[in-house]
Amino acid sequence: MPSLAWRMQQKHWLHPQTVPRGFLRLYILIQLSRESQTGYSIMQKIDERTEGAWKPGAGTMYPLLKGLQREGLVRGEKGEGRGSSKTYSLTTRGVREIEQIKGMMAGAGRKDMVMGRLFSELLPGALFVPMILRRYREGSEVLKQKFSEVPPDEKEALLSEFKLHIDSQMAWVDSQLALARDEKRSQRGKRAAQP
């Protein structure tokens, strides 16, 4: 059984609250660029999208929304009636901020790939490979959802590039399946030959 210290360290490193600093701010701005929302609806959306793994609390969400208001990036409008929620939307300045963020994020993919390579050194293959396969499956679903946002004149080139990648991956998978089957047959043969 793992030691208490190890379990505490594991909990710290794998805790959902270890989301990168500034991510929630960015997520709020992106959500508000799509439609006006309440702080509660954004918290619910995060909870649903992460399947309960991460849900920022009101003590995090509302001070952040107030800060975004002070910066002039969002505006909040109180609904009519007692106890109604405040609905937030982007200001013109907030829209400009989103455009700048999108430009910066375009270069973030390279950093993600490099960090993924470093992360791969931390885990044995038996843990890393299933994790990457899950990430690939989830990524494939997101890719299908986001593909409609690609400009029409770029779709064919991207799909052609993706098809070449998939074909290359399928050739590798087929070769690995053949090797795995050969290894399995060899092991069965060795066991059968033992007295």
N, C-alpha and C positions, 0 to 999 in steps of 0.2 A: 504494500500500500504506500502511495506517495506520502512524503512528510508534509506536515502542516505548512511549513515554510514554502515548500514547492507549490502546494495548492493555493496558498495566498498569492504567490507570485503569478501563477497561472491565471488566477481570477483577475489580478491587476492588468495583465497584458491582454487578456481576451475580453475584458469588460467592454460592453457596448459604449460606455461613456468615454472611451478613448478615441472617439471620433476626432479627426483633425481639427485643431483650433480654427475658427472662422468658417467651418463647413456649414453650420446651422444658419449663420448670417447669409451666406451665399444661397443656401436652399430656400430660405424665406424670400429673398429677392427674386429668385427664379420662379417660385410659385406665384408670387404676386404679379410677375410679368405676364402670367397666363390669365389670371382672373383675380378679382378682389376676394379676400377671404378673412375669416376671423383667426385669431391666434389659435383657438381651440381646433378649428378645422385643419390647420397646418399640422398641429400635434397629432391629430387623428390620422392624417394622411401618412405621416412618418411612421406611426405605429403600424398601419396596414402594410405599407411598402416594405418594412423591415420584418414583418410577421412577428411583431412584438419584441424583437431583439433590442430596439432602441426607441424610447419615447421621451423626448425632452419634457421636463416638467414645466409647470406654469412659472415657477421661480426662475427659470432660464428663458422661456419664451417671451414673457411680457416685458421684462427689462430690456431684452434685445430689441423688441419692436419699438419700445419707447426711445431707445438709442437711435434706431434708424429714423424715427420721426424727428429727433433733434438734429440729425445730420441732413434732414430735408430730402431723404430718399423715399420715404413712405408717408402717407397721410392716413389718419384714422378717423372714421366717422361713426359716431354713436348712433345706433338705430333708434327708432321711435319706440316709446313705451318703456315702462319701468323694468329694469333688469335685462334690457336687450344688450346684445354684444356689440363690440366695436368692430367694424369691418375696415380692413387695411387695403390700400392700393398703392401702386407706385406713382411717384411724382415724375415730372419730366426729367429732373435730375437723377432719379432712380433708374429711369429707362437708359440714360446715358451711362450710368454706372454698370448696368447689365451688359451693355455693348462692350465696354472696356474689359469686363470680366470674361466675356466670351472670347475676346481676343487673347487674353492671357491663358485661358484654359486650352486653347488650341495647341499650345506647347507643352501642356501637362502630360499628355499621353506618353511622351518619351521618358519622362521622369518615372511614371508608373511602371513602365516596362523595366527600367533599370532597377528600381526598387524590388520588383518581382524577382529578378535574377538574384539579388542579394538575399531576399527572403527564402528563395529555394534552397540556399545553403544551410538554412537553420533547421530544416525538416528532412527526415528520411523519406525516400521515395514512396514508401507504403502509406505515408500520411499526405505527402505533397501531391501525388498523382490524383487521388480521389478528389482532393480539394480543387485542383485545377479543372478536373472534368465537371464538377458541379458549377464552377465559375464559368466554364465554357457554355454549359447548358443555359444558365441564367443569362449570360451575355448574348447567346443566340436569340433568346426571346426578346431581349431589349433591342437588339439589332433589327429584328423584324418590325418592332413597334416604331423605331426611330427612322426607318428607311423612307417612310412617306415624307419626311421632312427634307430629304436630299433633293437639291435642284434637279429637274428632269434631265438636263443636259449632262449631268455627272453620273446618273444612275447606271448606264450601260458599262462605262469604264470601271466603276466600283464593283459591279456584279461580275465582270470578266476577271478582275483581279482576285475577287473572293473565290470564284470558281477554280482558278489556278491553284490557289492555296488549299482549297478543300480537296482537289484531285491529288495534290502532292501529299496531303495528310492521309488520304485514303490508301495511297500506295504504301506509305509507311505503316499504317495500321494493318493492312493485309500481310506485309512482310513479318510484322511482330506476331500476328495471330499464327502464321505458319511456324515461326520459331517456337512459340509457346506450345503448340500442338506437338511438335517434334520433341520438345523437352518432356512433355507429359508422357508420350509414348515410350521414350527412352527410360524414364523412371519406372514405368509399369513393367518394361522388359527386364530391368535390373531386379525389381522385386520378384518377378516370376522366376528368374534364374537362381535366386537364393534358395538354399535347401531349407 
